[in-house]
Amino acid sequence: MSTLSLITFMPVLGALLILLLSKEKVYLHRFIALLFSGISFITSIALFCSFDRATPGMQFVEKISWIPAMGVQYHVGVDGLSYPLVLLTTLLSLLSIIASFNITNRVKEYFFWFLLLETGMLGVFVSLDFFLFYIFWEVMLVPMYFLIGIWGGPQKEYAAIKFFLYTLFGSVFLLIAILALYFRSEPHTFDILQLTAQNSQFIGKFQYVVFLLSFIGFAIKVPVFPFHTWLPLAHVEAPTAVSVILAGVLLKLGTYGMMRISFPLFPQAALWFAVPLLILAFINIIYGAFVAMAQKDMKKMVAYSSINHMGYALLGMASFTLTGFNGAVLQMINHGIITGSLFLLVGVIYDRTHTRDIHAFGGLGARLPIYTGIMTVAVMASLGLPGLAGFVSEFLCFLGSFTSASQRVVFSSIPAFKFFTALSVIGILITAAFFLRMVQKVFLGKFNEKWAELKDMNFRELIAVIPLTALTLWIGVAPGWLIRMMDSTMSSLIHLITGVK
Amino acid sequence: MIDYAPLIVLLPLAAAVLIFFFGRFLPLRGAFVGILAIFIALLNSLGLLVHCWQNPGFTKELSLTWYQFSTLKTELGFMIDGLSSLMLVIVTLVSFLVQIYSLGYMHEDPRFKRYYSYLSLFTFSMLFLVVSNNFLQIFMGWELVGLSSYLLIGFWFEKDSAASAGRKAFITNKVGDIGFFLGIMCTFFYFKTLNFNEVQMALGGNIISPKICGIIALLLFCGAIGKSAQVPLHIWLPDAMEGPTPVSALIHAATMVAAGVYMVARIYFMFHYGAFSLEVVAWFGMATAFLAATMALVTNDIKRVLAFSTVSQLGYMILAMGVGGRTAGMYHLTTHAFFKALLFLGAGSVIHAVHTNDIQKMGGLSKKMIWTFWSFTFAWVAISGVWPFAGFFSKDAILEEALLSGHTFIFWGALFVAFLTAFYMTRLYILVFLKSPREAHLYAHAQESPTTMVLPLIVLAVLSLISGYLFKDSIHHLVPSLGTISEEAPLVHGPHWFVPAISSLFALSGMALSFLFYFMKVFSAEKVATTFPWIYRILVNKYGFDEFYIQCIVKPADALAGKLAQFDTLFFDQRGVDGIGRFADWLSMAQDWMDRNIIDKLVDLWGTLALKLSLLVKQFQTGLVQNYIFILVLGFGLLVFWQLQLNLNDLLNLF
């Protein structure tokens, strides 16, 4: 078994082990979940030593014939696009599992589903065969359905079924696209790399139609406006750790899919779609920010801010420049880290007070200094303060989009990219406005005596959050190592897309 | 010495981190570390300044690559030249004095340690901004000083007003920063670099038109409008007075708010190239200087008077930049940093003594607070522009620049502002220190502040006196002007004594008039206010800027957000997405109905038919052998008939 397979299947191995244990052994379940996701995490870190950052192509490839009759292979590998996301997934899964140690209801099932989910996510990032890709893509949905539906908030059943149906709806488009590609390619293949190499076969109307099909499939996951309404509900109803995974990893599957599949397979259609994508990014940014500003529920606010932040990544992607692409991938990572910690932190206060209404608090800064400090760092990172991770990626996304080579214009003479990028910058202002308002209402002002008994963060909570805070700072101060990791892959991707013009 | 220059920036950062995490184990609860760090930085900066002083035109750029890939290179740099070394000295010196002063002022505060950590963080951010050699870094420093300002304004965050003021400052600055950010992106788009020197060099090659360059310069200037509190984004600065007074002295008087002026001076070559932008800059400065000075006339909070005064003086500096006086603007920035810091620290000393900000409740403090009184006197004379104090020289330089560049209106406007400044500062001075005390018990408890607070006052008082002289000639070497902006010859030629004489006249008459109003009570201020009630109301309402923003921006934005949120959940999600779900539900019910009533009925129909048929066939099942035999024979006959392939015709033919 190769390293990648080890990383991918370790969690599901743990899940199976948990199934064999009796229901009462709660500590053992937690331990096994921690152990197996820990192994996965450490192995993925260890991979860093042998990961060649100068190679644009796939590394650690493993290719085994699986169903020869259909040409289906077990084909996995990572490159500068997927490897950072694999790292993000293993890290967030591990921290979420630690954060989930306070779950007391049906612990065995919880960790079983959680580990299965982790395998599903990792599988999507490493798969290089469409058949395999689609299996993992669907495998993720089931655990997520149960995790939201059983351990969620008051509207959990509704949220779970909505999430499931909505994403399944997207999967259908994806499935059609995959089948269309399979039958169109000569010889028929599910191999993503092979299809990419032969992308010149996909011409005419076919490539536009299939591009759009795959785009819709992925857009629902991102989510791109107008396919976003499952997100706030699912994020709010899901238990804390699951929200972290939803925001931190699941949303990236959408943008990852676009960069792995939609763009390189249909470069011409992708370039044709640049301006619509730009406008969708703009809507995501402004609309997401405005709706977030109206929220009273902290978790919902963070959820809508995710729509806004994924908009920055889309903006970078729409630019089809190296700056924008690097920014977009970095933004995916940063959003995972920052929003992940925000969800964890909102969970901390919710566990204690059973409310997330920003008006229910006040002056917590005086009583919970550690919590306030860490939350302030996360919020500042989210609103793009220099020195913290968010700034670097937002700057790159904006700069990439602003310097796009596109000649398209709006209103007869204004360059489209400059126009919409300039308007999108306002999103930063709105983000600052609602996050600072939240900070003021919750942490500043007169102390609300109702919470006199409130305790600051405990050890488990700190262990779950501190690594994310540290990473936020680290990437903010020294982003070079992470950018170098993706840069050569992004260069070749840009070359692949714009080379065909 | 130059090799150690980066220490100037790094030491305060190290101090900030050290104090934040380990302050309680350190001497003076961490303050010692902060003061030591800034002291070393100060010595280093002085070294750099002396070096640049002795070597006019000296420029050196230290830089390291932050991160890069093929289309973008970002760097963290340290630019050493006259401009930055002057600014470094101002920042480190004032910061050093303020940190000493705070030992006394913040002595009893439970969050003393955190205060010193934030102060060091601010100093680091400001120095990081000052030394930057590229647009990205200056922007980062820009945002970081904004953060420290946010943290320090809201330092006493239990007070709602302080928390709101911090947020207001941050958001208002962000508005300006949007323009700044766009300007940076435009710069990169046209020049493919963010390095100041490289942009300047590229401009020499005429790669863009002056018009575009001017527009970019104005976008960048938006940042300065926010940070240096120019109209219309000045509204945050008076509110920022909610922070501790030493913070106001350091951040909101001497250093951070001057960052906008510094930035304009730093990238002056862009304004200079797109010269029309300077005209715009000048008018922003003029408007700010005037409006703020008028608002200061009617304010009774000692710190807010000083805040409006700061806004007004910043307008003066921006105005100087706009009329081509890069040197004069930086000159005024330098002298202002000292006397305005002194004014604030003096005010802090007064507040420390009487525990109120209201100047109407003070009076007669000259007798109780000798040191504070005399140092404040120096600052008062300096800001009013009386020879031989610092303000006189720098203000004079600005006025001369305005006159020489042909901005006659701005020249007279600036003179009028100087008159107003002398007037309201004298008012403040009289109400606080002279006359008899108005609140006896406040006066009774007032006493001179501790030595740690008085010493910085004395140092700054000396600087308020001599810094004008000190930089009179050297400033031209440190911050060379980039040449005149207008091609035409100066419109007004006056004798060289003309400007000093007329500016002194305006200053002295302002002071004299104020004495007549508030000291001798020859005229009554109340009477003037009741004679022109509408003017008074406008001034007290601060020209309605705040109200305007709340009504026209904040509320509509909130309403829009509310509407969009409603739209999103109620319409988009519940009607739209769930609607599709419900439609599918309805469809399935319809199909269910169809299934039961049509499809299944069809199936049943066959059954019924079969049943009916069977009923029919049943008739034959009589149980009588005769019948059966009859049918048998009939059937047999038919079979034979068919077997023999006979047809009816054949049958008929038989007969």
Boltz contact constraints between the chains, C-beta under 6 A:
constraints:
  - contact:
      token1: [A, 229]
      token2: [B, 572]
      max_distance: 6.0
  - contact:
      token1: [A, 229]
      token2: [B, 573]
      max_distance: 6.0
  - contact:
      token1: [A, 229]
      token2: [B, 577]
      max_distance: 6.0
  - contact:
      token1: [A, 290]
      token2: [B, 561]
      max_distance: 6.0
  - contact:
      token1: [A, 290]
      token2: [B, 564]
      max_distance: 6.0
  - contact:
      token1: [A, 291]
      token2: [B, 564]
      max_distance: 6.0
  - contact:
      token1: [A, 291]
      token2: [B, 565]
      max_distance: 6.0
  - contact:
      token1: [A, 291]
      token2: [B, 568]
      max_distance: 6.0
  - contact:
      token1: [A, 293]
      token2: [B, 561]
      max_distance: 6.0
  - contact:
      token1: [A, 294]
      token2: [B, 561]
      max_distance: 6.0
  - contact:
      token1: [A, 294]
      token2: [B, 562]
      max_distance: 6.0
  - contact:
      token1: [A, 294]
      token2: [B, 565]
      max_distance: 6.0
  - contact:
      token1: [A, 322]
      token2: [B, 71]
      max_distance: 6.0
  - contact:
      token1: [A, 323]
      token2: [B, 71]
      max_distance: 6.0
  - contact:
      token1: [A, 323]
      token2: [B, 72]
      max_distance: 6.0
  - contact:
      token1: [A, 365]
      token2: [B, 157]
      max_distance: 6.0
  - contact:
      token1: [A, 385]
      token2: [B, 143]
      max_distance: 6.0
  - contact:
      token1: [A, 385]
      token2: [B, 147]
      max_distance: 6.0
  - contact:
      token1: [A, 386]
      token2: [B, 140]
      max_distance: 6.0
  - contact:
      token1: [A, 386]
      token2: [B, 143]
      max_distance: 6.0
  - contact:
      token1: [A, 399]
      token2: [B, 185]
      max_distance: 6.0
  - contact:
      token1: [A, 402]
      token2: [B, 185]
      max_distance: 6.0
  - contact:
      token1: [A, 403]
      token2: [B, 189]
      max_distance: 6.0
  - contact:
      token1: [A, 422]
      token2: [B, 182]
      max_distance: 6.0
  - contact:
      token1: [A, 425]
      token2: [B, 178]
      max_distance: 6.0
  - contact:
      token1: [A, 425]
      token2: [B, 181]
      max_distance: 6.0
  - contact:
      token1: [A, 429]
      token2: [B, 174]
      max_distance: 6.0
  - contact:
      token1: [A, 432]
      token2: [B, 174]
      max_distance: 6.0
  - contact:
      token1: [A, 433]
      token2: [B, 171]
      max_distance: 6.0
  - contact:
      token1: [A, 436]
      token2: [B, 167]
      max_distance: 6.0
  - contact:
      token1: [A, 440]
      token2: [B, 163]
      max_distance: 6.0
  - contact:
      token1: [A, 440]
      token2: [B, 167]
      max_distance: 6.0
  - contact:
      token1: [A, 444]
      token2: [B, 157]
      max_distance: 6.0
  - contact:
      token1: [A, 444]
      token2: [B, 163]
      max_distance: 6.0
  - contact:
      token1: [A, 445]
      token2: [B, 160]
      max_distance: 6.0
  - contact:
      token1: [A, 445]
      token2: [B, 163]
      max_distance: 6.0
  - contact:
      token1: [A, 446]
      token2: [B, 158]
      max_distance: 6.0
  - contact:
      token1: [A, 479]
      token2: [B, 67]
      max_distance: 6.0
  - contact:
      token1: [A, 480]
      token2: [B, 67]
      max_distance: 6.0
  - contact:
      token1: [A, 483]
      token2: [B, 67]
      max_distance: 6.0
  - contact:
      token1: [A, 487]
      token2: [B, 69]
      max_distance: 6.0
